[in-house]
Amino acid sequence: MQKLSSTSFVLIGFVLIFIFGVFIGLNLNTTDIKPLVAYLSSNAILQKNLESNQQQSLHSFSFAYNTTHLWSMRLADENYYRIVRRLPCRTVNYIDHSINETMNHCSQTTINEFSVKETVNAQKWFYEHQHPVDCSNKKFAVIHNHAWSGIGSTIHQVAWAFGEALAQNRIAIYETPGNWVYGDCKFGTLDCFFLPITNCSIPSKIDGNQTNRIPANKGHWEKARYPDVFQNRTLTWYRSQLLFYLMRYNAQTLAHVQHLVAQSFDPPSVDLHHPYIALYVRRSDKVTGKEMSQAYPLSQYFNLFDNDTHQTKITTIYINSEDNNVFNEFEQVNKNKTEYYKLLHVKTRKNIVFQSLMGMPMKERGKIILEFLTDLFIEANADLHAGTLTSNWCRLVDEMRLVLGKFSPYYTPENRYMLATSALDNKNESKVEKVLENIRMNRTSLTIAHHLSIIQNSDKVIVIDKGQMKEEGTHSELLNSNEIYST
């Protein structure tokens, strides 16, 4: 028999492979293969994952930070700073029984303290303090006895206890099971929704020396103590950093938040709606309980920021409230403003206040908290913010944004917790502009200003930088020039 050449063997091999491939392909086509999509939002799955997460943490702080985000929150960037530079300089005082601190977003002192760099350094310090390589030779403070109050209030009091533990040079750890009324997992602590506070386990013995206990229902902020590394910081900055560390969303919470955002927003991502302003309208129990002096109409909030949103070309507004009537009010307010604003809101249950929340089963309560945390995520990621700081929830939003380097003034109609101590408010500033318009009629006028809205109708604008004339033209021409004026 004549031998087959090597070429023939190769040819036969290719034919066999082809036939085998067709056979496999036909069989695969007859198989019903369906993709499996798992959404980790149920409390059962959440608790299962939390049990494994309790002894785990991020392998390295660097995994939690990049140049745009710290954990899940967007840091201030050049786009934000461009907005801030178009706002009028305003000085405000944070004031209550524990603090009286001044901020001005044009002040280098404020800019330096609330910088992204300072936040990253602080959060890195917290993380490394709470996640030692060896826990055996450390001192601990067990945080226990959570307050029976609204979620904003309880978290602020946990933050005080956390700060007290740090001041004592102890690693803070939650008592488990805890009695946090919002903890819908077996831990009963903030770890149900957030990354673990520490990688250390609770010591078996509480002797008052190596390990002591700090109650989380006191909140003595007027007696707040600092670790040495933060001694020269303002309380506003330090408290904000404490809260941010405690409220780092775990993977399950973040997945739920992003899923709810995707269901509610079009396009389905917070990042795709910048720039936007966030407004939380607090009413109901805060007014009936006399914590707020009144329920402010929606138009009053808009009067606070309307000039600034026009100046910065922000047309998108996110609104949330436990009062569903707010959204009907928005229709009328926006109509009066020639439909300038595009509304963002999340489809969540309304009329949920502390009393009604406490009447729910724990599992249902946990679902509501995830809706609250979705709101916090959206508000913290906004460019400008408005609300009433009488509400602990609104104060949480304010503190989250400060940590992210967003130090422009919070718009609030109240004269509590934050007082404007310089600059005109938007309503009076608008009156001044109208007076100036009347004065300019039929005459040549020279206007010197730091706020663009004052000069935007001028026939010619001259830009002076360091004593030198750098640009000239109309307001619109200079905005499109991508030079000093536009930034």
C-alpha positions as CSV (number, residue, x, y, z in Angstrom):
1,M,0.0,0.0,0.0
2,Q,1.3,3.4,-0.9
3,K,2.2,5.6,2.1
4,L,0.1,8.7,2.6
5,S,2.1,11.9,2.5
6,S,2.4,14.2,5.5
7,T,0.3,16.7,3.6
8,S,-2.6,14.1,3.4
9,F,-2.4,13.5,7.1
10,V,-2.7,17.2,7.8
11,L,-5.7,17.5,5.4
12,I,-7.5,14.6,7.0
13,G,-6.9,16.0,10.5
14,F,-8.4,19.4,9.5
15,V,-11.5,17.6,8.1
16,L,-12.0,15.6,11.3
17,I,-11.6,18.7,13.5
18,F,-14.2,20.5,11.3
19,I,-16.7,17.7,11.5
20,F,-16.2,17.4,15.3
21,G,-16.7,21.1,15.7
22,V,-20.0,21.1,13.7
23,F,-21.2,18.2,15.8
24,I,-20.4,20.0,19.1
25,G,-22.0,23.3,17.7
26,L,-25.2,21.6,16.8
27,N,-25.5,20.0,20.3
28,L,-24.8,23.4,22.0
29,N,-27.5,25.1,19.9
30,T,-30.0,22.6,21.2
31,T,-29.1,23.3,24.9
32,D,-31.2,25.9,26.7
33,I,-28.5,28.1,28.3
34,K,-29.8,31.1,30.3
35,P,-27.7,33.8,31.9
36,L,-28.0,33.9,35.7
37,V,-28.4,37.4,37.0
38,A,-28.1,37.7,40.8
39,Y,-29.0,41.0,42.6
40,L,-27.7,41.0,46.2
41,S,-30.4,43.2,47.8
42,S,-32.4,40.9,50.0
43,N,-31.7,40.9,53.7
44,A,-31.1,37.1,53.7
45,I,-28.2,37.4,51.2
46,L,-27.0,40.6,52.9
47,Q,-26.7,38.8,56.3
48,K,-25.0,35.8,54.8
49,N,-22.3,38.0,53.2
50,L,-22.0,40.1,56.3
51,E,-21.1,37.1,58.4
52,S,-18.0,36.6,56.2
53,N,-17.3,40.3,55.9
54,Q,-17.2,40.8,59.7
55,Q,-13.6,39.5,59.8
56,Q,-12.6,40.9,56.5
57,S,-11.7,44.4,55.3
58,L,-10.1,46.1,52.4
59,H,-6.7,44.6,51.8
60,S,-5.2,48.1,51.3
61,F,-6.4,51.6,51.7
62,S,-5.3,52.4,48.1
63,F,-8.0,50.0,46.8
64,A,-10.6,52.4,48.3
65,Y,-9.2,55.6,46.7
66,N,-8.4,56.8,43.3
67,T,-8.1,60.3,41.8
68,T,-11.9,60.7,41.4
69,H,-13.6,58.7,44.2
70,L,-13.1,57.9,47.9
71,W,-14.9,54.5,48.4
72,S,-18.1,55.1,46.5
73,M,-18.3,58.9,46.8
74,R,-17.1,61.3,44.1
75,L,-14.4,63.7,45.2
76,A,-14.4,67.3,44.3
77,D,-12.6,67.8,40.9
78,E,-11.8,70.5,38.5
79,N,-15.4,70.6,37.2
80,Y,-16.6,71.3,40.8
81,Y,-13.9,74.0,41.4
82,R,-15.0,75.7,38.1
83,I,-18.5,75.9,39.5
84,V,-17.3,77.3,42.9
85,R,-15.2,80.0,41.2
86,R,-18.4,81.4,39.7
87,L,-20.1,81.7,43.1
88,P,-20.0,84.9,45.2
89,C,-17.7,84.7,48.2
90,R,-19.8,84.0,51.3
91,T,-18.8,83.7,54.9
92,V,-20.9,81.4,57.2
93,N,-20.7,80.4,60.8
94,Y,-21.4,76.9,61.9
95,I,-22.9,77.5,65.3
96,D,-24.6,75.5,68.0
97,H,-24.0,74.6,71.7
98,S,-20.7,72.9,70.8
99,I,-19.1,75.0,68.0
100,N,-18.8,78.5,66.5
101,E,-16.6,78.2,63.5
102,T,-16.3,80.4,60.4
103,M,-16.0,79.2,56.8
104,N,-15.6,81.1,53.6
105,H,-15.2,79.1,50.4
106,C,-12.9,81.8,48.9
107,S,-10.6,81.7,52.0
108,Q,-7.4,79.7,51.6
109,T,-7.8,78.5,55.2
110,T,-11.1,76.8,54.3
111,I,-9.8,75.6,51.0
112,N,-6.8,74.0,52.7
113,E,-8.7,72.4,55.5
114,F,-11.4,70.9,53.4
115,S,-9.1,69.7,50.6
116,V,-9.2,66.3,49.1
117,K,-5.6,65.7,50.3
118,E,-6.5,66.3,53.9
119,T,-9.5,63.9,53.6
120,V,-7.4,61.2,52.1
121,N,-4.8,61.6,54.8
122,A,-7.4,61.5,57.6
123,Q,-9.3,58.5,56.2
124,K,-6.0,56.6,55.8
125,W,-5.1,57.4,59.4
126,F,-8.5,56.1,60.7
127,Y,-8.2,53.0,58.6
128,E,-4.7,52.1,59.7
129,H,-5.5,52.8,63.4
130,Q,-8.6,50.6,63.2
131,H,-6.9,47.8,61.2
132,P,-3.6,46.9,62.9
133,V,-1.5,44.0,61.7
134,D,-1.6,42.6,65.2
135,C,-4.6,43.2,67.5
136,S,-3.3,41.3,70.5
137,N,-1.4,44.2,72.1
138,K,-4.0,46.9,71.6
139,K,-6.4,48.7,73.8
140,F,-10.1,48.7,72.9
141,A,-13.3,50.6,73.5
142,V,-16.5,48.7,73.0
143,I,-19.3,51.0,71.6
144,H,-22.6,49.9,73.0
145,N,-26.1,51.1,73.9
146,H,-27.2,52.9,70.7
147,A,-29.7,55.8,71.0
148,W,-33.4,55.3,70.3
149,S,-33.8,58.2,67.8
150,G,-33.7,59.0,64.1
151,I,-31.0,57.5,62.0
152,G,-29.1,60.8,61.5
153,S,-29.1,61.4,65.3
154,T,-28.0,57.8,66.2
155,I,-25.1,57.9,63.7
156,H,-23.9,61.3,65.0
157,Q,-23.9,59.8,68.5
158,V,-21.9,56.7,67.4
159,A,-19.5,59.2,65.8
160,W,-19.0,60.9,69.1
161,A,-18.3,57.5,70.8
162,F,-15.9,56.6,68.0
163,G,-14.0,60.0,68.5
164,E,-13.8,59.4,72.2
165,A,-12.2,56.0,71.6
166,L,-9.6,57.5,69.3
167,A,-8.9,60.2,71.9
168,Q,-8.2,57.5,74.4
169,N,-5.9,55.8,71.8
170,R,-8.2,52.8,71.7
171,I,-9.5,50.8,68.8
172,A,-13.2,51.2,68.6
173,I,-15.3,48.1,68.2
174,Y,-19.0,47.5,68.2
175,E,-20.7,45.3,70.9
176,T,-22.5,42.4,69.1
177,P,-25.2,41.8,69.0
178,G,-25.9,45.5,69.3
179,N,-29.2,47.3,69.9
180,W,-29.0,49.7,67.0
181,V,-32.7,50.0,66.0
182,Y,-31.8,50.1,62.3
183,G,-29.5,47.1,62.2
184,D,-31.5,44.5,60.3
185,C,-28.8,41.8,60.5
186,K,-27.7,39.7,63.4
187,F,-24.9,42.1,64.4
188,G,-27.4,44.9,65.3
189,T,-24.8,47.6,64.5
190,L,-23.7,49.9,61.7
191,D,-21.8,47.0,60.2
192,C,-25.1,45.8,58.7
193,F,-24.8,48.5,56.0
194,F,-21.3,49.8,56.2
195,L,-17.8,48.4,56.0
196,P,-16.6,46.9,59.3
197,I,-15.3,49.5,61.8
198,T,-12.3,47.3,62.6
199,N,-10.6,44.0,61.7
200,C,-10.2,43.1,65.4
201,S,-12.5,40.9,67.4
202,I,-14.2,41.8,70.7
203,P,-11.9,41.0,73.6
204,S,-13.3,38.2,75.8
205,K,-12.8,40.3,79.0
206,I,-13.7,43.9,79.7
207,D,-11.5,45.0,82.6
208,G,-11.8,48.8,82.3
209,N,-8.1,49.1,81.5
210,Q,-7.2,47.1,78.4
211,T,-10.8,47.2,77.3
212,N,-13.5,49.6,78.4
213,R,-17.0,50.5,77.2
214,I,-18.3,53.8,75.7
215,P,-22.1,54.4,75.3
216,A,-23.4,55.6,72.0
217,N,-26.4,57.4,73.3
218,K,-24.6,60.5,74.8
219,G,-23.1,62.6,72.0
220,H,-21.3,65.1,74.2
221,W,-20.0,67.1,71.3
222,E,-19.5,70.2,73.5
223,K,-16.9,68.0,75.2
224,A,-15.5,66.4,72.1
225,R,-11.9,65.2,72.4
226,Y,-9.3,64.6,69.7
227,P,-6.4,62.3,69.2
228,D,-3.1,64.2,69.0
229,V,-2.8,64.1,65.3
230,F,-6.0,66.1,64.9
231,Q,-5.7,68.6,67.8
232,N,-5.6,71.7,65.6
233,R,-8.6,70.8,63.5
234,T,-12.0,72.4,63.6
235,L,-14.8,70.3,65.1
236,T,-16.8,70.7,61.8
237,W,-14.0,69.1,59.9
238,Y,-13.2,66.4,62.5
239,R,-16.8,65.3,63.0
240,S,-17.3,65.1,59.3
241,Q,-14.3,62.8,58.9
242,L,-15.5,60.5,61.7
243,L,-18.9,60.2,60.2
244,F,-17.5,59.5,56.7
245,Y,-15.3,56.7,58.0
246,L,-18.2,55.0,59.8
247,M,-20.5,55.2,56.8
248,R,-18.3,53.6,54.1
249,Y,-21.0,51.6,52.2
250,N,-20.3,47.9,52.0
251,A,-20.6,46.1,48.7
252,Q,-24.2,45.0,49.3
253,T,-25.4,48.4,50.3
254,L,-23.6,50.0,47.3
255,A,-25.1,47.4,44.9
256,H,-28.6,48.2,46.2
257,V,-28.0,52.0,45.9
258,Q,-26.7,51.8,42.3
259,H,-29.6,49.5,41.3
260,L,-32.2,51.9,42.7
261,V,-30.4,54.8,41.0
262,A,-30.4,52.9,37.7
263,Q,-34.1,52.2,38.1
264,S,-34.9,55.9,38.8
265,F,-32.5,57.9,36.6
266,D,-32.1,58.2,32.9
267,P,-29.3,57.9,32.0
268,P,-28.9,55.3,34.9
269,S,-25.9,56.8,36.8
270,V,-25.4,59.7,39.1
271,D,-22.1,60.6,37.4
272,L,-23.9,61.2,34.1
273,H,-26.1,64.0,35.6
274,H,-23.4,66.4,36.7
275,P,-23.6,69.2,37.4
276,Y,-26.7,69.1,39.6
277,I,-27.9,70.6,42.9
278,A,-29.5,68.4,45.6
279,L,-32.3,69.6,47.9
280,Y,-33.8,67.7,50.8
281,V,-37.1,69.2,52.1
282,R,-37.7,68.2,55.7
283,R,-41.1,68.7,57.2
284,S,-43.7,66.6,59.1
285,D,-42.4,65.4,62.5
286,K,-39.6,68.0,62.6
287,V,-42.3,70.8,62.5
288,T,-44.9,69.1,64.7
289,G,-42.2,68.3,67.2
290,K,-41.1,72.0,67.2
291,E,-37.5,71.1,66.2
292,M,-38.1,73.3,63.1
293,S,-39.8,76.6,63.5
294,Q,-41.8,76.2,60.3
295,A,-42.3,74.1,57.2
296,Y,-40.6,76.2,54.4
297,P,-42.3,76.4,51.0
298,L,-40.3,75.0,48.1
299,S,-40.1,78.5,46.5
300,Q,-38.2,79.8,49.5
301,Y,-35.4,77.2,48.9
302,F,-35.3,78.1,45.3
303,N,-34.9,81.8,46.1
304,L,-31.7,80.9,48.0
305,F,-29.9,79.3,45.1
306,D,-31.7,80.2,41.9
307,N,-29.2,83.0,40.9
308,D,-26.3,80.7,41.5
309,T,-27.6,77.8,39.5
310,H,-28.2,80.2,36.6
311,Q,-24.8,81.7,37.0
312,T,-23.1,78.2,37.0
313,K,-25.5,76.8,34.4
314,I,-26.8,74.1,36.6
315,T,-30.2,73.0,35.3
316,T,-30.7,69.6,37.0
317,I,-32.0,69.4,40.5
318,Y,-32.4,66.3,42.7
319,I,-35.2,66.7,45.3
320,N,-36.2,64.3,48.1
321,S,-38.7,64.7,50.9
322,E,-40.9,62.6,53.2
323,D,-43.7,65.0,52.1
324,N,-45.0,63.9,48.7
325,N,-46.6,67.4,48.2
326,V,-43.2,68.8,47.5
327,F,-43.2,67.3,44.0
328,N,-46.5,69.0,43.2
329,E,-45.0,72.2,44.5
330,F,-42.0,71.7,42.2
331,E,-44.3,71.7,39.1
332,Q,-45.6,75.2,39.9
333,V,-42.2,76.6,41.0
334,N,-40.6,75.3,37.9
335,K,-43.4,76.7,35.7
336,N,-42.8,80.1,37.3
337,K,-39.1,79.7,36.3
338,T,-39.9,79.0,32.7
339,E,-39.2,75.2,33.1
340,Y,-35.5,75.9,33.7
341,Y,-35.0,72.9,35.9
342,K,-34.9,69.2,35.1
343,L,-36.1,67.1,38.1
344,L,-34.3,64.0,39.4
345,H,-35.9,61.9,42.1
346,V,-35.9,58.4,43.4
347,K,-39.0,56.2,43.5
348,T,-39.2,55.5,47.3
349,R,-41.9,55.3,49.9
350,K,-42.9,58.7,51.3
351,N,-44.3,59.9,54.7
352,I,-41.8,57.7,56.5
353,V,-40.8,59.3,59.8
354,F,-39.2,57.9,63.0
355,Q,-42.5,56.8,64.6
356,S,-43.8,55.0,61.6
357,L,-40.4,53.4,60.9
358,M,-40.2,52.0,64.4
359,G,-43.6,50.4,63.9
360,M,-42.3,48.3,61.1
361,P,-40.8,44.8,61.3
362,M,-37.0,44.9,61.4
363,K,-36.7,43.4,57.9
364,E,-39.0,46.0,56.4
365,R,-37.1,48.7,58.4
366,G,-33.9,47.6,56.8
367,K,-35.3,48.1,53.3
368,I,-36.3,51.7,54.2
369,I,-32.8,52.4,55.5
370,L,-31.4,51.3,52.1
371,E,-33.6,53.8,50.5
372,F,-32.4,56.5,52.9
373,L,-28.8,55.6,52.0
374,T,-29.6,55.9,48.3
375,D,-30.7,59.4,49.0
376,L,-27.5,60.2,51.0
377,F,-25.4,58.8,48.1
378,I,-27.1,61.0,45.5
379,E,-27.0,64.1,47.7
380,A,-23.4,63.7,48.7
381,N,-22.4,63.3,45.1
382,A,-24.1,66.5,44.1
383,D,-22.3,69.8,43.2
384,L,-24.4,72.1,45.3
385,H,-26.6,71.3,48.3
386,A,-29.7,72.8,50.0
387,G,-31.8,71.8,53.0
388,T,-32.5,72.5,56.7
389,L,-29.7,71.8,59.1
390,T,-32.1,71.4,62.0
391,S,-32.5,67.9,60.5
392,N,-29.7,65.5,61.5
393,W,-30.1,63.9,58.1
394,C,-29.4,67.2,56.3
395,R,-26.4,67.7,58.6
396,L,-25.1,64.2,57.5
397,V,-25.4,65.3,53.9
398,D,-23.5,68.6,54.7
399,E,-20.8,66.7,56.5
400,M,-20.4,64.1,53.7
401,R,-20.0,66.8,51.1
402,L,-17.4,68.7,53.2
403,V,-15.3,65.5,53.5
404,L,-15.4,65.1,49.7
405,G,-13.9,68.6,49.3
406,K,-17.1,70.4,48.4
407,F,-16.9,73.4,50.6
408,S,-19.2,75.9,48.9
409,P,-21.9,77.1,51.3
410,Y,-24.9,75.0,52.1
411,Y,-28.1,76.8,51.1
412,T,-30.5,76.8,54.1
413,P,-33.5,79.1,54.9
414,E,-32.9,78.6,58.7
415,N,-30.9,80.8,61.1
416,R,-29.8,77.8,63.1
417,Y,-26.6,75.8,62.9
418,M,-25.4,78.0,60.0
419,L,-25.5,81.8,59.9
420,A,-24.6,83.9,56.9
421,T,-22.3,86.7,58.3
422,S,-21.2,88.4,55.1
423,A,-22.3,89.0,51.5
424,L,-25.8,89.6,50.2
425,D,-28.3,86.8,50.0
426,N,-29.6,86.0,46.5
427,K,-32.8,87.9,47.0
428,N,-31.1,91.2,48.0
429,E,-28.4,90.7,45.5
430,S,-31.0,90.5,42.8
431,K,-32.5,93.8,44.0
432,V,-29.0,95.4,43.9
433,E,-28.6,94.2,40.3
434,K,-31.9,95.8,39.3
435,V,-30.9,99.1,40.9
436,L,-27.6,99.1,39.0
437,E,-29.5,98.4,35.7
438,N,-31.6,101.5,36.3
439,I,-28.6,103.7,37.2
440,R,-26.7,102.6,34.0
441,M,-29.5,103.7,31.6
442,N,-28.5,106.5,29.2
443,R,-25.0,106.8,30.7
444,T,-21.6,105.2,30.6
445,S,-20.8,103.3,33.8
446,L,-17.8,101.5,35.2
447,T,-18.5,98.5,37.4
448,I,-15.9,96.7,39.4
449,A,-17.1,93.3,40.7
450,H,-16.0,89.8,41.8
451,H,-19.4,88.2,41.0
452,L,-20.1,87.6,37.3
453,S,-23.9,88.1,37.6
454,I,-23.2,91.8,38.4
455,I,-21.4,92.4,35.1
456,Q,-22.9,89.9,32.7
457,N,-25.1,92.5,30.9
458,S,-22.2,95.0,30.4
459,D,-21.3,96.0,26.8
460,K,-17.6,95.3,27.5
461,V,-15.9,93.3,30.2
462,I,-12.2,93.8,31.0
463,V,-10.4,91.0,33.0
464,I,-7.6,92.2,35.3
465,D,-5.2,89.6,36.7
466,K,-2.3,90.6,39.0
467,G,-2.6,94.2,37.9
468,Q,-2.5,93.4,34.2
469,M,-5.3,93.5,31.6
470,K,-5.6,90.0,30.3
471,E,-8.9,89.8,28.4
472,E,-11.7,91.9,27.1
473,G,-15.0,91.3,25.3
474,T,-18.7,90.6,26.1
475,H,-19.7,88.2,28.9
476,S,-20.7,85.5,26.4
477,E,-17.5,85.9,24.3
478,L,-15.3,85.6,27.4
479,L,-17.1,82.6,28.7
480,N,-16.4,80.8,25.4
481,S,-12.8,81.8,25.3
482,N,-11.6,79.1,27.7
483,E,-9.3,81.6,29.4
484,I,-9.3,83.2,32.9
485,Y,-12.8,84.6,32.8
486,S,-14.4,81.2,31.9
487,T,-12.6,79.4,34.7
